[in-house]
C-alpha cells in the first residue's frame, strides 16, 4: 500500500469501526495533536471502538489527497456519529517502517456557499506541475512572511494575477478585492486576523498547504490554508480555522503544532 492508501484506510476505520485495521496502521508511539483525543495507538483504537458502538454511524468522504516526503495531507468531510458535517485537513507522518506515527488536523463545520457561491471543498482538483513543487513551496513561504505575517504588505499584488483569485473561505468573495473588503469589515468590527508563525509548509505540485499559528479576534487560532499555484501566482484558496482551546481541557500534552 502507498502512504496515501494507508491514510485513506486509517480514516476509513472511523466509518467501518475496524479496530484491528487501525491498530495495524499505527505505530505504538503514535503522537496525537488533535487536543480532544488522547495520544498513542491505544487511544486511537479506543476512539474507533467508540464510534463503532454509536447508533448513528460516522461517515467519511475524502475530497483531496497529497503526499510530501514522509507526510500525507488530506482534505476530507466527516460526520461523526451524526453530529453534523465538518470539513477537515489531516496531516499524517509515517515512520521508516511505513506506520503512521503522528497526526495533526484542523476541523470546522460545513457552511453555506460564500459570497461568490463557492463551497469549502469545490474547485480545481488535478495535481500537476510536480516539477514545480519546491518552487511553489518557496512562493507560499515567502507569501506567508510578506503578506500573511505582514512584514511586506506592499508586495501583496506581486503574488496574484490581478484580481484573479478563487476564494473558498466561507465569508470572503473572490479576488483581492473580495479579500480587502472582508478585512475592512472585520477591521470596523475591531477583529484582527493575525498570523504570528508558520509551523509547516507541505506541497505537491501546484498545491501547497500551510499550517500557521496566530489569533483571530484575540483568540488563539490554528490556520490551515491550502493554496493552488498557477504559473507562479496564487490562484485559489481553501482554509480551515480552528480556535485552540485552553490547555486545561486538552486530552493530550503534545500541543496543536
Buried (B, 14 or more C-beta within 10 A) or exposed (E): EEBBEBBBBBBBBBBBBBBEBBBEBBBEEBBBBBBEBEBBBEBBBBBBEEBBEEEEBBBBEBBBBBBBEBBBBBBBBBBBBEEEBBBBBBBBBBEEEBBBBBBBBBBBEBEEEBBBEBBBBEBBEEBEBEEBBEEBBEBBBBBBBBBBBEEEEEEBEEBBBEEBBBBBBBEBBBBBEBBBBBBEEBEEEEBEBBBBEBBBBBBBBBBBBBBBBBBBEEEBBBBBBBBBBBEEBBBBBBBBBBEBBEEEEBBBEBEBB
